[in-house]
Every structure is written in structure tokens, then in C-alpha cells.
Amino acid sequence: MILISRWWNDDLEELSDDVSLDECLRQASVAGYTGMETGRRFPMDPAVLGPVLLQYGISVCGGWFSGELLTGDLEREKDRISAQMALFKAMEAPCIVYGETAGTIQGDRTAPLSTKLKLDAAQTRAYGHKLTAFAEWCAGQGMPLSYHHHMAAPIETEAELDVLMANSGAALPLLFDAGHMAFAGGDVLRVIDKHHARINHVHTKDIRGDVIAGLDRSTASFLDAVIAGAFTVPGDGTLDFEAIVKRLASYGYEGWFVVEAEQDPVANPPLAMAKTGHQELLRVMQAAGYQVVL
């Protein structure tokens, strides 16, 4: 198991626009991390990125792809992902994180959480079939996907994820994000129980339950929730990560555990948060019997 954290918020860039790639990697190394998911500050040329990561002992363990398959064409998505796929293969990353951005309101601060797109059964079925075909193609190219359920996106809730998993093939792996699922009102342990066979990547994002409980979803956007402090790192929130990690271990999950928390870096300095998340995750992984590979 290898641990990572993230320093930037790519939905609301002004929250972390003053953090350079070198400073991010330096702090990550100081905090004990050995991997990063890519963000907007990462160069797409492996000849440029490789030496920078090597300097800090960091590897690429994944990174977001803004997918548009919900409304887009399969062949167009193959073209859109090609540069990232080439980079990730060169960097020996384990997967590309697929996040649906067609129809999402996650980056729109004027759109309340309650207005997010809801798919009917037929739409989810068609979407699942396209995702499966795309995932099969990506795997055939040597780079698996990991589908990210996400607040304010078309697949947000436990029920929506259940329908998508039922209408997609085993070729479509799942990214399990504890924070997003808890924010959406899902039972995080039950989701693991149902979909463990598809999970190939894990985000150990925590939540501040009191902040989420106090949100008016008819007026507050996803970005409003982020700024208010809805998310945090393991060890600083309300989720029981010992139970979560033990449940994943019970099903034989082996892979990356990503410490991640979109939040205001002024109120929550990334280095201090990263150290807290790293320490807590190491503790619960040891309790679950994992061997951490550094």
C-alpha cells in the first residue's frame, strides 16, 4: 500500500493557486508520501515530469480525467484521453480516474446541490454500456480506468451507484471515495460490501459531519460546501476509517489509498493536514493488517 495526498483544488483554482508543483512535492515528501495524483500543475510530458517526481521520491498513482461519455461520443473520448493515457503509461500509473463532467454541477458555484442532474433507468443503462465499452478499450490499451462517483455529478448517491454498477460490466472498475459517498448520504460500509469486487482505487476523504448537516442543499453549491469545510483528512473528521479500511482488507483489497480533502488551505494548511491524514491512515492500515509499501 502506498499513501498519497493532494494539494490543489481543480474545481476552485483560487483556493490553491499560489502552490507550485515543486512546493507541493516538497511538502508531500516531508509529510511522508510517496505518490501523487496528477493535477493541473503537472506537466503532461513524461520527460519533464519524470525527473521532477524522482527528485522528491514521488510517483504517479492516478489522476482525474474529465469524461464526457454521458452525452459524448465514444471515439471522441478515446481521442480526448490519449495524451493522458500516454503520460500515465510512461509513468507506470495504476489507473486513470474517470470523473463524469457532462451534466455535472460540481464546478458551478451558482448551482445548488439539490439541482444536480438525475438520470432515469434507461439513461443509466445506456451510460453504463458506453462506460463499459470505454473501460474495455482503455484496459486494452494498457491503462485501466477507475470510475469516480462524485457529489454534484450524475452518479452521486448509493442508489445511483448501485444502478450504474448493475448496468455496467466488470471491465469498469470503481473508485471508492468514502467522503463523497458519506456526503451523499450513503452507507460507506454497505457500498464496500456490495461493490468490493469492482473497487480498484480508494480515496480516504473524510467529512465534517456537522458542516454537512448544516448545509441547505436548496441553496448551497458543492463549492460552497467545500469552502465551508465539508471535507477533511482522516483523523480530523467524523468517519471511522479503521472500520472502512478493515472492511476493504476483509475483501482482499490491495492498491492505493489516497488521502484527499478539498478544503481552504488558509484555514487548513496542506502540510499539517497531510501529516494528520498520513498518520491516521498508517494507524488504521496497521490495525487492518496491511503491509505499507513505501
C-alpha positions as CSV (number, residue, x, y, z in Angstrom):
1,M,0.0,0.0,0.0
2,I,1.3,3.4,-0.9
3,L,-0.1,6.7,0.5
4,I,-0.7,10.0,-1.3
5,S,-2.3,13.3,-0.7
6,R,-3.3,16.2,-2.9
7,W,-2.5,19.9,-2.6
8,W,-4.7,21.6,-5.2
9,N,-8.4,22.0,-5.8
10,D,-9.1,21.8,-9.5
11,D,-12.7,22.8,-9.2
12,L,-12.0,26.1,-7.5
13,E,-8.5,27.0,-8.5
14,E,-8.2,30.2,-6.4
15,L,-8.2,28.1,-3.2
16,S,-4.7,26.9,-4.0
17,D,-3.4,28.9,-7.0
18,D,-0.2,30.0,-5.2
19,V,1.2,26.5,-4.6
20,S,3.8,25.5,-7.1
21,L,4.5,21.9,-8.2
22,D,7.9,21.9,-6.5
23,E,6.5,23.2,-3.3
24,C,3.7,20.7,-3.4
25,L,6.0,17.8,-3.9
26,R,8.5,19.0,-1.3
27,Q,5.7,19.2,1.3
28,A,4.3,15.8,0.3
29,S,7.8,14.2,0.7
30,V,8.2,15.9,4.1
31,A,4.8,14.5,5.2
32,G,5.9,11.0,4.3
33,Y,4.0,10.5,1.0
34,T,5.4,8.5,-1.9
35,G,2.8,9.2,-4.6
36,M,0.6,11.9,-6.0
37,E,-2.5,12.0,-8.2
38,T,-1.9,14.5,-11.0
39,G,-3.5,17.9,-11.0
40,R,-3.4,21.0,-13.3
41,R,0.2,21.9,-12.3
42,F,1.6,18.6,-13.5
43,P,3.3,18.8,-16.9
44,M,2.0,16.3,-19.5
45,D,5.4,15.4,-20.9
46,P,6.9,12.4,-19.1
47,A,10.4,13.7,-20.0
48,V,9.7,16.8,-17.9
49,L,7.5,15.3,-15.2
50,G,9.7,12.2,-14.5
51,P,12.8,14.0,-13.3
52,V,10.8,16.3,-11.1
53,L,9.0,13.4,-9.4
54,L,12.2,11.5,-9.0
55,Q,13.8,14.4,-7.2
56,Y,11.2,14.1,-4.4
57,G,10.7,10.3,-4.4
58,I,7.1,10.7,-5.7
59,S,5.3,8.5,-8.3
60,V,2.0,9.0,-10.2
61,C,-0.7,6.8,-8.7
62,G,-3.6,8.1,-10.8
63,G,-5.3,11.4,-11.8
64,W,-8.6,12.8,-12.9
65,F,-9.9,12.7,-16.4
66,S,-12.9,14.9,-17.2
67,G,-15.0,12.5,-19.1
68,E,-18.0,13.4,-21.3
69,L,-19.4,10.0,-22.2
70,L,-22.8,10.7,-20.7
71,T,-23.6,12.9,-23.7
72,G,-20.4,12.4,-25.9
73,D,-19.2,10.0,-28.5
74,L,-17.0,7.0,-27.6
75,E,-14.5,7.7,-30.4
76,R,-14.1,11.3,-29.3
77,E,-13.4,10.2,-25.7
78,K,-10.6,7.9,-27.0
79,D,-9.0,11.0,-28.7
80,R,-9.5,13.2,-25.6
81,I,-7.9,10.7,-23.2
82,S,-5.0,9.7,-25.5
83,A,-2.4,12.3,-24.2
84,Q,-3.1,11.5,-20.5
85,M,-3.0,7.8,-21.3
86,A,0.4,8.1,-22.9
87,L,1.7,10.0,-19.9
88,F,0.3,7.6,-17.3
89,K,1.7,4.6,-19.2
90,A,5.1,6.2,-19.3
91,M,4.9,7.0,-15.6
92,E,3.6,3.5,-14.8
93,A,0.5,4.8,-13.1
94,P,-2.1,2.1,-12.0
95,C,-5.2,3.8,-13.4
96,I,-6.8,6.9,-14.8
97,V,-9.6,8.3,-12.6
98,Y,-12.8,8.8,-14.7
99,G,-14.9,11.6,-13.5
100,E,-18.1,12.5,-15.4
101,T,-18.3,16.2,-16.2
102,A,-21.1,16.1,-18.7
103,G,-24.1,17.3,-16.8
104,T,-22.2,17.9,-13.5
105,I,-22.6,21.0,-11.4
106,Q,-19.6,20.3,-9.1
107,G,-17.7,23.3,-10.6
108,D,-20.7,25.7,-10.7
109,R,-20.9,27.8,-7.5
110,T,-24.3,29.2,-8.7
111,A,-25.9,25.7,-8.8
112,P,-27.4,24.4,-5.5
113,L,-26.7,20.7,-4.6
114,S,-30.4,19.9,-5.0
115,T,-30.4,20.8,-8.7
116,K,-27.9,18.1,-9.7
117,L,-28.8,16.0,-12.8
118,K,-30.8,12.8,-12.1
119,L,-30.7,10.0,-14.6
120,D,-33.6,7.7,-15.2
121,A,-33.1,3.9,-15.6
122,A,-32.9,4.0,-19.3
123,Q,-30.3,6.8,-19.3
124,T,-28.2,5.0,-16.7
125,R,-28.4,1.8,-18.7
126,A,-27.1,3.5,-21.8
127,Y,-24.5,5.3,-19.9
128,G,-23.3,2.1,-18.2
129,H,-22.9,0.4,-21.6
130,K,-20.9,3.3,-23.0
131,L,-18.7,3.3,-19.9
132,T,-18.1,-0.4,-20.1
133,A,-17.1,-0.2,-23.8
134,F,-14.7,2.7,-23.0
135,A,-13.2,0.9,-20.0
136,E,-12.6,-2.2,-22.1
137,W,-10.8,-0.1,-24.7
138,C,-8.7,1.7,-22.1
139,A,-7.7,-1.6,-20.4
140,G,-6.8,-3.0,-23.9
141,Q,-4.5,0.0,-24.3
142,G,-2.8,-0.9,-21.1
143,M,-4.3,1.7,-18.8
144,P,-7.3,0.8,-16.6
145,L,-10.0,3.3,-15.6
146,S,-11.4,3.8,-12.1
147,Y,-14.9,5.3,-12.1
148,H,-15.3,8.1,-9.5
149,H,-18.8,8.6,-8.0
150,H,-18.9,12.2,-7.0
151,M,-21.0,14.8,-5.3
152,A,-23.0,17.0,-7.7
153,A,-22.3,14.6,-10.6
154,P,-24.8,12.4,-12.4
155,I,-23.7,9.4,-10.3
156,E,-23.7,10.7,-6.7
157,T,-25.8,8.6,-4.3
158,E,-25.5,5.0,-3.2
159,A,-28.7,4.1,-5.1
160,E,-27.4,5.8,-8.3
161,L,-24.1,3.9,-8.0
162,D,-26.0,0.6,-7.5
163,V,-27.9,1.1,-10.7
164,L,-24.8,2.1,-12.6
165,M,-22.9,-1.0,-11.3
166,A,-25.8,-3.2,-12.3
167,N,-25.8,-1.8,-15.8
168,S,-22.1,-1.9,-16.5
169,G,-19.7,-4.7,-16.9
170,A,-16.9,-5.9,-14.7
171,A,-14.5,-4.2,-17.1
172,L,-15.5,-0.9,-15.5
173,P,-13.6,-0.7,-12.1
174,L,-14.8,1.6,-9.3
175,L,-13.0,4.2,-7.3
176,F,-14.5,4.1,-3.8
177,D,-14.5,7.6,-2.2
178,A,-15.6,7.4,1.4
179,G,-16.1,11.2,1.8
180,H,-18.2,11.7,-1.3
181,M,-20.4,8.7,-0.5
182,A,-20.9,9.8,3.1
183,F,-21.7,13.3,1.9
184,A,-24.3,11.8,-0.5
185,G,-25.9,10.0,2.4
186,G,-24.7,6.6,1.6
187,D,-23.7,3.8,3.9
188,V,-19.9,3.5,3.2
189,L,-19.5,0.0,4.6
190,R,-22.6,-1.3,2.7
191,V,-21.2,0.2,-0.5
192,I,-18.0,-1.7,0.0
193,D,-19.9,-4.9,0.8
194,K,-21.9,-4.6,-2.5
195,H,-19.2,-3.4,-4.9
196,H,-15.9,-4.6,-3.4
197,A,-15.2,-6.8,-6.5
198,R,-15.1,-3.7,-8.7
199,I,-13.0,-1.4,-6.4
200,N,-9.5,-0.8,-7.8
201,H,-8.7,2.6,-6.2
202,V,-9.6,4.2,-2.9
203,H,-9.9,7.8,-1.8
204,T,-9.8,8.1,2.0
205,K,-11.5,11.5,2.1
206,D,-13.1,12.3,5.5
207,I,-16.1,14.6,6.2
208,R,-17.0,17.1,8.9
209,G,-20.5,15.8,9.8
210,D,-21.7,19.0,11.5
211,V,-20.8,21.1,8.4
212,I,-22.7,18.8,6.1
213,A,-25.7,18.5,8.4
214,G,-25.9,22.3,8.5
215,L,-26.0,22.8,4.7
216,D,-29.1,24.0,3.0
217,R,-28.9,21.9,-0.2
218,S,-31.5,24.0,-1.9
219,T,-29.2,27.0,-1.8
220,A,-25.6,25.7,-1.2
221,S,-23.5,24.5,-4.1
222,F,-20.8,21.8,-3.9
223,L,-18.1,24.5,-3.9
224,D,-19.9,26.3,-1.1
225,A,-19.7,23.1,0.9
226,V,-16.0,22.7,0.1
227,I,-15.3,26.3,1.3
228,A,-17.4,25.7,4.4
229,G,-15.2,22.8,5.3
230,A,-17.4,19.8,4.4
231,F,-14.3,17.7,3.7
232,T,-11.1,17.0,5.6
233,V,-8.5,14.3,6.0
234,P,-8.7,11.0,8.0
235,G,-8.1,11.7,11.7
236,D,-9.8,15.2,11.5
237,G,-13.3,14.2,10.6
238,T,-16.2,12.0,11.6
239,L,-15.8,8.8,9.5
240,D,-14.5,5.6,11.1
241,F,-11.6,4.8,8.8
242,E,-10.4,1.9,10.9
243,A,-13.8,0.2,10.1
244,I,-13.6,1.3,6.5
245,V,-10.0,0.0,5.9
246,K,-10.7,-3.2,7.8
247,R,-13.8,-3.8,5.6
248,L,-11.7,-3.3,2.5
249,A,-9.0,-5.6,3.8
250,S,-11.6,-8.3,4.6
251,Y,-12.3,-8.5,0.9
252,G,-8.7,-8.6,-0.1
253,Y,-8.4,-5.1,-1.5
254,E,-4.8,-4.3,-2.5
255,G,-3.9,-1.0,-4.1
256,W,-3.6,2.7,-3.4
257,F,-5.2,4.6,-0.5
258,V,-5.4,8.3,-1.4
259,V,-5.5,10.9,1.4
260,E,-7.6,13.7,-0.2
261,A,-9.6,16.6,1.1
262,E,-10.8,19.6,-0.9
263,Q,-10.6,22.5,1.5
264,D,-9.4,26.0,2.1
265,P,-5.6,25.8,2.5
266,V,-5.6,29.0,4.6
267,A,-7.9,27.6,7.2
268,N,-6.4,24.1,6.8
269,P,-2.7,24.2,5.8
270,P,-2.0,21.4,3.4
271,L,1.2,20.2,5.1
272,A,-0.3,19.9,8.6
273,M,-3.4,18.2,7.1
274,A,-1.3,15.9,5.1
275,K,0.7,14.8,8.2
276,T,-2.6,14.2,10.1
277,G,-4.0,12.1,7.3
278,H,-0.8,10.2,6.8
279,Q,-0.5,9.3,10.5
280,E,-4.1,8.2,10.8
281,L,-4.1,6.2,7.7
282,L,-0.9,4.4,8.7
283,R,-2.5,3.6,12.1
284,V,-5.7,2.1,10.6
285,M,-3.8,0.2,7.9
286,Q,-1.7,-1.4,10.5
287,A,-4.8,-2.3,12.5
288,A,-6.3,-3.9,9.4
289,G,-3.1,-6.0,8.8
290,Y,-1.9,-4.2,5.7
291,Q,1.8,-4.0,4.8
292,V,2.6,-0.5,3.6
293,V,4.9,-0.4,0.6
294,L,7.0,2.8,0.6
